[in-house]
Amino acid sequence: MDLRETDEQRLLRSSVAAMAAKYGHDYLLEKARTGAKTTELWADAAAAGYLGVAVPAEYGGGGAGMVELTIVAEEIAAAGCPLLLIVVSPAIAASVIARSGTTDQKERWLPRFADGSVRMSFAITEPDAGSNSHRITTTARRDPDGGGWRLSGTKYYISGVDETDATLVVARLEDAAAGTLRPAMFIVPTDTPGMTYQPIEMAIHSPEKQFTIYFDDAFVPDDALVGGEEAGLAALFAGLNPERITVAAYVNGLARYALRKGAAYARDRTVWQAPIGSHQAIAHPLAKAHVEVELARLATTRAAWLYDEGDQTAAGEAANMAKYAAAEAAINAVDAAVQAHGGNGMSVEYGVGTLIGAVRATRIAPVSREMILNYIAQHSLGLPRSY
């Protein structure tokens, strides 16, 4: 693995950064305050081909990989205006369909992922199961009147349902003859009869809202089942590593934004004839956070590279570690930036206090710090399973 970015990757990074700089954190806050969506930013990123960099070239995408998609996610976030739907639509949904979808599903959906004209949310978590796919109770049973399936169940904390065209739903197939339930995924258009959703009131102010989705005997045709009845967990796991990797990139970008703001303030703010950044009490927390963020960025690049190389076992471990490292580093970076600002750190005007909730949430979602440590203890260290 060569840690030096290629000329194409450096150009991608600088181009995305220049585009995102036209929007910035104030743009995001205004959208969140008014209940509007980041439509203009998404459209610009789509028109430039950034959202489709990892879609196979034969379907109109950039034909690159997860390394390039993490660059896009990170640089947009580093401008202070992260796009959460990059995680759930190009990263999870497009990756699942590209790897596990039928030929018809690829031809129908991937070109629209490539040009950004379609957005798809991802629904796995449930009120009682969390993201434990073995405990999911959303069930798909054969429609008694003919071809297709009937979905019943509830999904919880699903991002951006109100601004996506369809939702990739993790369910369990009901096999009446065998008396078993098998994991599967369905592409469910947002206007499907029997599918309803309502917002969850959140302490975090973001343009992307969280929702509870209800499926009440919602009908979907046979071609909504991703990869067929035998795709199972393999199709699901094709999306979970990209999810963790792009969340890590997303939060690395937010951490860089916070540190840039904190360092600028520490250079410019003068108290008792000296910039406050000349004092180690201010400088050292920012410097320590910078080290942690750079290490998290390396971990994220390594995870993305392993995924692109097709080493799914190594990518699973690396993706979990990258997500863990990025969340912890970002929390520390935002805290250092807020502290450097003093009272101004809690003012919306200075643009760092508004990040506290966003980075804190990444310690919990899409997989909690504790579940990552469980995974590392069991799979990396060979310790007994604890759950």
Order of alpha helices (4+ residues) and beta strands (2+ residues): alpha-alpha-alpha-alpha-alpha-alpha-beta-beta-beta-beta-beta-beta-beta-alpha-beta-beta-alpha-alpha-alpha-alpha
